[in-house]
Amino acid sequence: AQPPTGLGVMASSDDDSGLVVRAAAELGVAVARRAVAGEGSDQLVTLLWTASSGDGDDDSAPDLVLKRPRAASGDGLAAAQLVISEMVGCMAAAAAGVPAPRLRLVAAARGDALPAPAEGVKVAVGGDGWWLVETAVAGEPLYMPLLDGRASASMAGDAFEATAAMLRRLHTSSLRRAAASGDTRWGPLGAGGVGLHASFAEAVSARLAAATEGATCCADLARALAAAEPTALATADIDAIAAFEGRWQPLVERLAAAGPSLLHGDVDGDNVMCRVTEGGGIAVTGLVDFGDARFGVGAADLVQLYARAVGLPPSLGGGAGCSDDAGVGGGAPLAQSLLRGYGPIVSESSPPESGATDGEGGGVDDAATQVAALHMLVLLDLLPRAVKRHARGGDWEDALEVVLRIVRQATALTAPRLLGGSSAAAAAAAAATPAPGPRGDDDGGSPGLDG
């Protein structure tokens, strides 16, 4: 698959009056009120109240959401990819029974770049560039009631667990559909809604190279960041990253052998909607913003929530304390809730890496193995993200801090025999062997490993 080319994009403007009029005409609805809800760097989001929702007063929830990529976010390719990703993600969520926006209208500068729309989705080609209209999901972002005290930290675990279970349904459903169709492409979505990379290794290589030219492993990224920011990483940290990557990369290869799943791509607390229940509980109402949807290892969608859980103070259910040998986050309640809701990341049914064996003890169902697999996804996502943000002058310290918390304490992990040989021998070999390459893909909004 190739990125869509020769695509038009409308002029940059924060006034979507014309699009609102066109959307209302296409959908046959009357818009009573509209309000700009988000002005991010990549798109403008406008909330729409239709006549069917009443008078559109301040207390009523909107019916529809209009999303239009900003011209400032890139050329027609960037706008097309955002709309195509949102379209594919929303349709995949609907097929999996995951609460999410339902598409109503997709407008495209070129119809042949779009995937086949689901039944009931209107398509308008030409005229106003790339934009779409979808239904609104009720609720508020997950972290708002947690951080402002309206919901108890003890109940937040239920929300994390429910979110992980939703993601599991999305990943399992899309994995089955990809296997049935024979589509095994990875990475960001191009024309037709398929991945841009032919293999997992190609997608991972692209991610690393996008962060640092010539990088073939995470240790290369660490060295590049240390060269650019001498106080960011000590030599011992770079060595720890190389050893961790060398020890646990076979787990990710094992996951990738199952094939690509459709990832939401940006599962942060802002994109998980919820409502506060009586007694201070949190009920998850759905996932929103699939503009970074991509194909990758499913559990990579847990990375941002997991990283946030590790970084939260213990009073909010976070922290990096370890209650066992599962590594950083193993003892953080919210991190445990994510793993409990998602289920085994690595399982006996996962295709094994060539030469790997399951010996006595330390099998794939071992808790340390499950956490190590997630930690490898954290490393492969957050380290490229930190390097790219540093180069752009953005906020990179938080992502690097989570990586360092993991690798600094990872020496306490016991390598499972899934990797072959004794744990001691595997650990010694990993410490003495350069980290494998190539790994990674572009930055995007994904907690990434989209390939």
Solvent accessible surface area in square Angstrom, and as a share of the most:
residue,aa,sasa,rsa
1,A,43,0.33
2,Q,139,0.62
3,P,46,0.29
4,P,3,0.02
5,T,92,0.54
6,G,78,0.75
7,L,19,0.09
8,G,38,0.37
9,V,54,0.31
10,M,51,0.23
11,A,83,0.64
12,S,67,0.43
13,S,45,0.29
14,D,73,0.38
15,D,91,0.47
16,D,2,0.01
17,S,43,0.27
18,G,54,0.52
19,L,6,0.03
20,V,10,0.06
21,V,105,0.60
22,R,56,0.20
23,A,1,0.01
24,A,17,0.13
25,A,80,0.62
26,E,54,0.24
27,L,23,0.12
28,G,68,0.66
29,V,44,0.26
30,A,62,0.48
31,V,43,0.25
32,A,56,0.43
33,R,73,0.27
34,R,90,0.33
35,A,35,0.27
36,V,66,0.38
37,A,60,0.46
38,G,25,0.24
39,E,110,0.49
40,G,40,0.38
41,S,101,0.65
42,D,60,0.31
43,Q,14,0.06
44,L,0,0.00
45,V,25,0.15
46,T,0,0.00
47,L,42,0.21
48,L,1,0.01
49,W,15,0.05
50,T,7,0.04
51,A,61,0.47
52,S,106,0.68
53,S,35,0.23
54,G,44,0.43
55,D,109,0.57
56,G,2,0.02
57,D,69,0.36
58,D,127,0.66
59,D,141,0.73
60,S,33,0.21
61,A,67,0.52
62,P,32,0.20
63,D,45,0.23
64,L,7,0.03
65,V,15,0.09
66,L,0,0.00
67,K,13,0.06
68,R,1,0.00
69,P,2,0.01
70,R,31,0.11
71,A,28,0.22
72,A,88,0.68
73,S,42,0.27
74,G,33,0.32
75,D,88,0.46
76,G,4,0.04
77,L,58,0.29
78,A,33,0.26
79,A,2,0.01
80,A,0,0.00
81,Q,41,0.18
82,L,18,0.09
83,V,1,0.00
84,I,0,0.00
85,S,5,0.03
86,E,0,0.00
87,M,0,0.00
88,V,18,0.11
89,G,0,0.00
90,C,2,0.01
91,M,38,0.17
92,A,5,0.04
93,A,0,0.00
94,A,45,0.35
95,A,65,0.50
96,A,17,0.13
97,G,49,0.47
98,V,0,0.00
99,P,48,0.30
100,A,10,0.08
101,P,3,0.02
102,R,90,0.33
103,L,13,0.07
104,R,78,0.28
105,L,0,0.00
106,V,0,0.00
107,A,1,0.00
108,A,0,0.00
109,A,28,0.22
110,R,80,0.29
111,G,29,0.28
112,D,111,0.58
113,A,0,0.00
114,L,20,0.10
115,P,17,0.10
116,A,88,0.68
117,P,62,0.39
118,A,45,0.35
119,E,177,0.79
120,G,64,0.62
121,V,20,0.12
122,K,89,0.38
123,V,62,0.35
124,A,8,0.06
125,V,85,0.49
126,G,26,0.25
127,G,80,0.77
128,D,40,0.21
129,G,8,0.08
130,W,3,0.01
131,W,0,0.00
132,L,1,0.00
133,V,0,0.00
134,E,2,0.01
135,T,37,0.22
136,A,31,0.24
137,V,28,0.16
138,A,69,0.53
139,G,44,0.42
140,E,37,0.17
141,P,33,0.21
142,L,1,0.00
143,Y,10,0.04
144,M,100,0.45
145,P,0,0.00
146,L,3,0.02
147,L,102,0.51
148,D,84,0.43
149,G,60,0.58
150,R,115,0.42
151,A,7,0.05
152,S,48,0.31
153,A,27,0.21
154,S,97,0.62
155,M,74,0.33
156,A,1,0.00
157,G,11,0.10
158,D,77,0.40
159,A,1,0.00
160,F,0,0.00
161,E,53,0.24
162,A,40,0.31
163,T,0,0.00
164,A,0,0.00
165,A,35,0.27
166,M,16,0.07
167,L,0,0.00
168,R,83,0.30
169,R,103,0.38
170,L,0,0.00
171,H,6,0.03
172,T,44,0.25
173,S,23,0.15
174,S,3,0.02
175,L,48,0.24
176,R,170,0.62
177,R,108,0.40
178,A,11,0.08
179,A,77,0.60
180,A,93,0.72
181,S,83,0.54
182,G,55,0.53
183,D,42,0.22
184,T,79,0.46
185,R,63,0.23
186,W,12,0.04
187,G,0,0.00
188,P,13,0.08
189,L,2,0.01
190,G,0,0.00
191,A,32,0.25
192,G,33,0.32
193,G,6,0.06
194,V,43,0.25
195,G,0,0.00
196,L,35,0.17
197,H,31,0.14
198,A,58,0.45
199,S,46,0.30
200,F,18,0.08
201,A,51,0.39
202,E,78,0.35
203,A,0,0.00
204,V,0,0.00
205,S,32,0.20
206,A,32,0.24
207,R,0,0.00
208,L,0,0.00
209,A,51,0.39
210,A,51,0.39
211,A,15,0.12
212,T,31,0.18
213,E,168,0.75
214,G,61,0.58
215,A,8,0.06
216,T,68,0.39
217,C,10,0.06
218,C,0,0.00
219,A,1,0.01
220,D,38,0.20
221,L,0,0.00
222,A,0,0.00
223,R,120,0.44
224,A,31,0.24
225,L,2,0.01
226,A,18,0.14
227,A,84,0.65
228,A,66,0.51
229,E,53,0.24
230,P,103,0.65
231,T,127,0.74
232,A,16,0.13
233,L,11,0.05
234,A,58,0.45
235,T,102,0.59
236,A,72,0.56
237,D,10,0.05
238,I,22,0.11
239,D,86,0.44
240,A,22,0.17
241,I,0,0.00
242,A,16,0.12
243,A,30,0.23
244,F,7,0.03
245,E,0,0.00
246,G,20,0.19
247,R,32,0.12
248,W,0,0.00
249,Q,3,0.01
250,P,39,0.25
251,L,0,0.00
252,V,0,0.00
253,E,43,0.19
254,R,5,0.02
255,L,19,0.09
256,A,9,0.07
257,A,61,0.47
258,A,50,0.39
259,G,19,0.18
260,P,3,0.02
261,S,6,0.04
262,L,3,0.01
263,L,0,0.00
264,H,0,0.00
265,G,0,0.00
266,D,29,0.15
267,V,0,0.00
268,D,26,0.14
269,G,0,0.00
270,D,93,0.48
271,N,16,0.08
272,V,0,0.00
273,M,23,0.10
274,C,0,0.00
275,R,133,0.49
276,V,50,0.29
277,T,46,0.26
278,E,177,0.79
279,G,81,0.78
280,G,17,0.16
281,G,3,0.03
282,I,12,0.06
283,A,29,0.22
284,V,23,0.13
285,T,33,0.19
286,G,0,0.00
287,L,1,0.00
288,V,28,0.16
289,D,33,0.17
290,F,0,0.00
291,G,11,0.11
292,D,37,0.19
293,A,1,0.01
294,R,11,0.04
295,F,26,0.11
296,G,0,0.00
297,V,7,0.04
298,G,10,0.09
299,A,4,0.03
300,A,0,0.00
301,D,0,0.00
302,L,0,0.00
303,V,0,0.00
304,Q,32,0.14
305,L,0,0.00
306,Y,0,0.00
307,A,13,0.10
308,R,86,0.31
309,A,0,0.00
310,V,0,0.00
311,G,44,0.43
312,L,15,0.08
313,P,66,0.41
314,P,109,0.69
315,S,88,0.57
316,L,39,0.19
317,G,7,0.07
318,G,4,0.04
319,G,10,0.09
320,A,22,0.17
321,G,49,0.47
322,C,57,0.34
323,S,87,0.56
324,D,74,0.38
325,D,76,0.40
326,A,3,0.02
327,G,5,0.05
328,V,0,0.00
329,G,1,0.01
330,G,5,0.05
331,G,24,0.23
332,A,1,0.01
333,P,73,0.46
334,L,2,0.01
335,A,0,0.00
336,Q,69,0.31
337,S,4,0.02
338,L,0,0.00
339,L,30,0.15
340,R,145,0.53
341,G,16,0.16
342,Y,12,0.04
343,G,25,0.24
344,P,67,0.42
345,I,12,0.06
346,V,0,0.00
347,S,28,0.18
348,E,105,0.47
349,S,101,0.65
350,S,13,0.08
351,P,50,0.31
352,P,84,0.53
353,E,64,0.29
354,S,109,0.70
355,G,73,0.70
356,A,21,0.16
357,T,81,0.47
358,D,70,0.36
359,G,37,0.35
360,E,152,0.68
361,G,56,0.54
362,G,29,0.28
363,G,20,0.20
364,V,0,0.00
365,D,94,0.49
366,D,55,0.29
367,A,62,0.48
368,A,4,0.03
369,T,0,0.00
370,Q,20,0.09
371,V,6,0.03
372,A,0,0.00
373,A,0,0.00
374,L,0,0.00
375,H,1,0.01
376,M,0,0.00
377,L,0,0.00
378,V,0,0.00
379,L,2,0.01
380,L,0,0.00
381,D,0,0.00
382,L,9,0.05
383,L,0,0.00
384,P,0,0.00
385,R,6,0.02
386,A,0,0.00
387,V,11,0.06
388,K,22,0.09
389,R,83,0.30
390,H,38,0.17
391,A,85,0.66
392,R,160,0.59
393,G,69,0.66
394,G,36,0.34
395,D,88,0.46
396,W,32,0.11
397,E,92,0.41
398,D,101,0.53
399,A,9,0.07
400,L,7,0.03
401,E,73,0.33
402,V,13,0.08
403,V,1,0.00
404,L,8,0.04
405,R,75,0.28
406,I,3,0.02
407,V,2,0.01
408,R,124,0.45
409,Q,78,0.35
410,A,8,0.06
411,T,110,0.64
412,A,74,0.58
413,L,10,0.05
414,T,74,0.43
415,A,2,0.01
416,P,4,0.03
417,R,107,0.39
418,L,3,0.02
419,L,35,0.17
420,G,22,0.21
421,G,56,0.54
422,S,54,0.35
423,S,25,0.16
424,A,78,0.60
425,A,56,0.43
426,A,19,0.15
427,A,26,0.20
428,A,65,0.50
429,A,56,0.44
430,A,9,0.07
431,A,74,0.57
432,A,88,0.68
433,T,76,0.44
434,P,111,0.70
435,A,15,0.12
436,P,45,0.28
437,G,30,0.29
438,P,60,0.38
439,R,16,0.06
440,G,0,0.00
441,D,0,0.00
442,D,51,0.26
443,D,12,0.06
444,G,37,0.36
445,G,17,0.17
446,S,0,0.00
447,P,0,0.00
448,G,0,0.00
449,L,0,0.00
450,D,0,0.00
451,G,0,0.00
